[in-house]
């Protein structure tokens, strides 16, 4: 009898502890966690001609997407999704910076970028490097891209990676966000990064 009671008690304890254990083992982020240093010290130029590095936004979550303004689908949909993320975050959006880094600086001039990225949200910023430095920049950030010729020399397209990166407020690369992520999922991950920063 005592053995049966002891077994029942242990089973009850296990059952009570199961949800907590499951919660501890559940991943805290929707996106893929990565520990890397991609592009952390790379210099780029903003649309005002100022040299920028990722450390300029230390203290904020930085969401980075690479693309080009002639992109027919992936780039506008990614930036639109980030604009929805900012709406979901509300006041917390002031602690987030979205960067759109062009892989096509030959056509994406400062004026073009100045009008493109902020059209999705006034706080979004376009960045670029000189055309001859674009391969180096893409390599530094581990971004794939390839120029595909078009019908005329100026009507080429750019095949490129469609995942985004999230850097935490301390400037560390933490997440690779898939293109399939929903605005709610991205907002949840951003809040988690901000919460971690508060707890430090």
N, C-alpha and C positions, 0 to 999 in steps of 0.2 A: 504493500500500500504506500509506504513511504517513498519507495522507488518511483512509483507511478506519479505521485504528487511532485516529486523533484523533477521528473522529466517534463511534466506539464508546466511547471514553473519556468524551467529553462526555455521551453518552447514559447511561452508567453513573452519572456524577455527578448527572445530572438525576433519575434513578430513585432514587438514594440520598437525594437531598434532598427528594423529593416528600412523604414522610410528615411530615417536619418542617415543610415549608411549609404543608401542609394543617392541621397542628396549630395553627400560628400563626394561620391564617385562621379556624379554627373558633371559634364564639362560646363564651365561657367559662361562660355561664349558660344554663339551660333556659328561664327566664322572660325576658320582654322587658326589655331595659335601657332606662331612661329617665333623663334628666338634668333634673330639675325641682325645685321647692321647695314642693310642695303641703303646706299645713298645718303647716309646720315651727314656726311661732310661735303656733299657735292654742291657746287655753286651753280645757281641758275639766275635768270634775270626776270624781273616782273615787268608789267606793262608800262611802268613809269621809268624803266631803265635802271632800276636799282638792283644790285646784286643781293640775292637772297639765299639762305641756307635753311634747312629744316629747324635748326636751333632758334631761328627767329621767332618761332611760335611755341617756345618752351612754356609749359603751363597749360597748354591746350591739347585736346585730342586733334590730331591732324589726319584727315582723310585724303589720300592721294590717288588720283586716277590719271592714267596716261592714254592719250588718244589724239584726235585731230578734228578740226572744226568741220571738215568736209565729210566726216563719218556719217553714214546714213542712218545708223540705228544704235549701236552699242554705246557710243559716247553721249548722245543726247538722253538716252534712257538712263544711263548711269547718273548723269548730273541731275536729271529730274528726280530720280530716286533719292539722291542726297538732299535735294530741296525739300522733299517730303520728310526726310529724317529731321531736318532742321525745324520743320513745323511741329513734328511730334515732340521734339525736345523742349520746345518753348523757351523759357528763360535760360535753360542749360545750353542752348545753341550758341550763346555768347562765349562758351568755353570750347568751341569747335571751329577749326579752320579747314575748309575744303580747298584743295589745290588741284587744278587741271593743268597737267604738264603735256605740252604738245610734242608729238613725234614727227611733226611736219612743219618745222619753223620756216621753210621756204615760202609756204603759203600763209601760215598762221603768224602774220606780222603782229607786233605789239598792238596796233590799232584793232586788228581782227580779234585778238584774244581779249582785249579790253571790253569789247562789246559782247563777246560770246559767253564766257563763264558767268559774269554777273547777271546775264539775262535769266539764269535759273534761280539765282539768289544774289542779292547785292554784295554779300560778304565773300562770295566765291572769287578766287584769284587765279588768273592764268599765268603760267611760267613757261619759259623757253630757254634753250641754249642755241648757240650758233649752229647752223646746219652741219658743219664739219665735226662738231662735238656731240651731235645727237647719238651716234653709235656708242660713244664712250659713256654717255649719260644712261642710255638704256642698259648697257652692261652693268653699270654700277648699281642700278635698281633691279637687276635681274628681270628685265622686261623684254619680251619678244616683240619684234616688229619687222615687217618686210614690205618694201615698195612693190606694188603690182602695176605695171604699165597700163595706160588706158589708150583710148582711140587717138588722143593727141598728147604731146609731152606734158601739158599742164592739167590733164584729166586723169592722173594716176590715182590709185587708192592705196591705203596703208593697212595691211593686215597686222593686227596687234593683240597683245594680251588684253583680256577684259576684266581681270580681277583688280580690285583696289587694295590699297594698304591702309592700315590704321596704326599710327604712332601714338603712344601714350603721352601724358603730360610731361614725363621726364625725358621724352625724346627717343624712347626705345621703340623699335618696330615690334608690334605685338600680334597683329592679325592680318591674314590675307582674306579679303572679303570676296566671295564668289559673286558673279554677275547675277546669279539666281536669288541672292539674298533679298528679303523683303524690307521695306522701310522700317517696319516694326522690329525686325531682327537686328538691323544695323543700329537702330536707336537703343535697343537693349544692350548691345555690346558697347556702345559709346558710354552709356550710363555706368556700365560695369567698370570701364577704364577710369572714368571720373571718380567713382566711388573708391577704387583702389588708391587713387592719388590722395583722397581726403584721409584715408586710414593710415597713410604713411606718417 
